[in-house]
């Protein structure tokens, strides 16, 4: 699914592929926010926008190379089709007018990328160890839940937070201390 389809469809819509909707994955972990596909409902559109921004922000503070699908930055949709291998048409083409139509999402994406680029601790080349390797008083990463230092890793938990210790930037190429970054998620 595209990012937009992830928050707009609860299931795949692959009938146009000519395989009776049997192709493509059935486990998209998606939610339509109360309306399957396009809608004019302002509350649903606001929720979908917020969910897309949450996903973008979370992706940009994760370690490793951010993996996005071309067009996510402008809310591209494939109308719920998650297997467009045979669609050389408007369903799979990028409509660059969506940049103007979704200018706020485009700007948000750019700001998140700029934030990531400004903080070397978000672009490590080594794994986090949950240890203090430089005697800073803090581990390189610490995990939290509703209570500091006590994450709830159970499947029913809806909160998680982590803090990246900026002083551990001294271990990165360039050896520059960075800001401490605290990320809290309420899902």
C-alpha positions as CSV (number, residue, x, y, z in Angstrom):
1,X,0.0,0.0,0.0
2,X,1.0,3.6,-0.5
3,X,1.1,5.6,2.7
4,X,-2.2,7.3,1.7
5,X,-3.8,3.9,1.0
6,X,-2.6,2.6,4.3
7,X,-4.9,5.1,6.1
8,X,-7.7,5.0,3.5
9,X,-8.4,1.3,2.9
10,X,-9.0,-1.6,5.3
11,X,-8.5,-4.2,2.5
12,X,-6.9,-4.5,-0.9
13,X,-8.9,-3.5,-4.0
14,X,-7.1,-5.4,-6.8
15,X,-10.0,-6.3,-9.1
16,X,-8.6,-4.2,-11.9
17,X,-5.7,-6.7,-12.1
18,X,-8.0,-9.4,-13.5
19,X,-7.2,-12.0,-10.9
20,X,-10.5,-11.8,-8.9
21,X,-8.7,-9.9,-6.1
22,X,-6.6,-13.0,-5.3
23,X,-3.3,-11.3,-6.0
24,X,-1.4,-9.0,-3.6
25,X,-1.0,-9.3,0.1
26,X,-4.0,-9.6,2.4
27,X,-2.1,-8.4,5.5
28,X,-1.6,-4.7,4.9
29,X,-2.1,-3.7,8.5
30,X,-4.2,-0.8,7.3
31,X,-7.2,1.1,8.6
32,X,-9.6,3.2,6.6
33,X,-10.5,5.6,9.5
34,X,-14.2,5.0,9.0
35,X,-14.7,5.2,5.2
36,X,-13.3,2.9,2.6
37,X,-11.4,4.8,-0.1
38,X,-11.9,8.5,-1.0
39,X,-14.2,10.6,1.2
40,X,-15.2,14.2,1.6
41,X,-15.7,13.8,5.4
42,X,-13.5,16.5,7.0
43,X,-13.1,14.6,10.2
44,X,-11.9,11.4,8.4
45,X,-9.6,13.5,6.1
46,X,-8.1,15.2,9.2
47,X,-7.5,11.9,10.9
48,X,-5.9,10.4,7.8
49,X,-3.6,13.4,7.5
50,X,-2.6,13.1,11.1
51,X,-1.9,9.4,10.8
52,X,0.3,10.0,7.7
53,X,2.3,12.7,9.4
54,X,2.7,10.4,12.5
55,X,4.1,7.6,10.2
56,X,6.4,10.1,8.4
57,X,7.8,11.5,11.7
58,X,8.3,8.1,13.2
59,X,10.1,6.9,10.1
60,X,12.4,9.9,10.1
61,X,13.6,9.2,13.7
62,X,14.3,5.5,13.1
63,X,17.8,4.2,12.5
64,X,18.7,3.0,9.0
65,X,17.7,4.2,5.6
66,X,14.1,5.5,5.6
67,X,12.2,3.4,3.1
68,X,9.3,5.2,1.4
69,X,7.2,4.5,-1.6
70,X,7.6,7.0,-4.4
71,X,4.7,9.5,-4.1
72,X,4.1,9.1,-0.3
73,X,5.4,12.6,0.1
74,X,2.4,13.9,-1.9
75,X,-0.2,11.4,-0.7
76,X,-0.2,9.4,-3.9
77,X,-2.9,6.7,-4.0
78,X,-3.3,3.5,-6.0
79,X,-6.9,3.4,-4.9
80,X,-6.3,0.4,-2.6
81,X,-4.5,-1.7,-5.2
82,X,-1.5,-3.2,-3.5
83,X,-0.2,-5.1,-6.6
84,X,0.0,-2.7,-9.6
85,X,2.5,-4.7,-11.5
86,X,0.1,-4.9,-14.5
87,X,-1.2,-1.3,-14.3
88,X,0.6,1.0,-16.7
89,X,-2.0,3.7,-16.4
90,X,-3.3,6.4,-14.0
91,X,-3.5,3.9,-11.2
92,X,0.3,3.6,-11.0
93,X,1.5,6.8,-12.5
94,X,2.6,9.7,-10.3
95,X,0.4,12.8,-10.7
96,X,2.7,15.7,-9.8
97,X,-0.3,18.0,-9.3
98,X,-0.7,16.2,-6.0
99,X,2.3,18.2,-4.7
100,X,0.2,21.4,-4.9
101,X,-2.9,19.6,-3.6
102,X,-1.0,18.2,-0.6
103,X,1.4,21.1,-0.1
104,X,1.1,20.8,3.7
105,X,2.1,17.1,3.7
106,X,4.9,17.9,1.3
107,X,6.3,20.6,3.6
108,X,5.9,18.4,6.6
109,X,7.9,15.6,4.9
110,X,10.6,18.2,4.0
111,X,10.8,19.4,7.6
112,X,11.1,15.9,8.9
113,X,13.9,15.2,6.4
114,X,15.7,18.4,7.4
115,X,15.4,17.4,11.1
116,X,16.9,14.0,10.4
117,X,19.7,15.6,8.4
118,X,20.4,18.0,11.2
119,X,20.9,15.3,13.9
120,X,23.7,12.8,13.3
121,X,22.5,10.5,16.1
122,X,19.5,9.7,13.8
123,X,21.9,8.4,11.1
124,X,24.2,6.1,13.0
125,X,26.3,3.5,11.2
126,X,26.3,1.1,14.1
127,X,23.7,-0.5,16.3
128,X,22.4,1.0,19.5
129,X,23.5,-0.9,22.6
130,X,21.4,0.5,25.5
131,X,24.6,1.2,27.3
132,X,26.6,4.3,28.3
133,X,29.8,3.9,26.3
134,X,31.2,7.3,27.0
135,X,30.4,7.9,30.7
136,X,27.7,10.5,29.9
137,X,25.4,9.2,32.6
138,X,22.9,8.0,29.9
139,X,22.8,5.0,27.6
140,X,22.9,5.6,23.8
141,X,19.2,4.8,23.8
142,X,16.8,4.3,26.7
143,X,13.3,2.9,26.4
144,X,10.3,4.3,28.3
145,X,6.6,3.6,28.7
146,X,3.9,5.4,30.8
147,X,6.7,5.4,33.4
148,X,10.3,6.5,32.8
149,X,12.6,3.6,32.1
150,X,9.7,1.1,32.1
151,X,8.6,0.3,28.6
152,X,5.6,-2.0,28.2
153,X,6.5,-4.5,25.4
154,X,3.3,-6.4,25.6
155,X,1.1,-6.7,22.5
156,X,-1.7,-4.7,24.0
157,X,0.4,-1.7,25.0
158,X,-0.4,1.5,23.1
159,X,2.5,3.7,24.4
160,X,6.2,3.6,23.8
161,X,9.0,6.1,24.0
162,X,12.7,6.3,23.6
163,X,15.5,8.8,24.2
164,X,18.7,9.1,22.2
165,X,21.6,10.5,24.1
166,X,23.1,13.3,22.0
167,X,26.5,13.0,23.7
168,X,26.9,9.6,22.0
169,X,27.3,11.6,18.8
170,X,30.9,11.9,19.9
171,X,31.3,8.3,18.8
172,X,30.1,9.1,15.3
173,X,32.3,10.2,12.3
174,X,33.0,13.9,12.9
175,X,32.8,13.4,16.7
176,X,30.2,16.0,17.3
177,X,27.8,15.9,20.3
178,X,24.2,16.2,19.3
179,X,20.9,17.1,21.0
180,X,19.1,14.6,23.2
181,X,16.1,13.4,21.2
182,X,13.0,12.1,23.0
183,X,10.3,10.4,20.9
184,X,7.0,9.4,22.5
185,X,4.3,7.4,20.7
186,X,0.7,6.9,21.7
187,X,-0.8,4.5,19.3
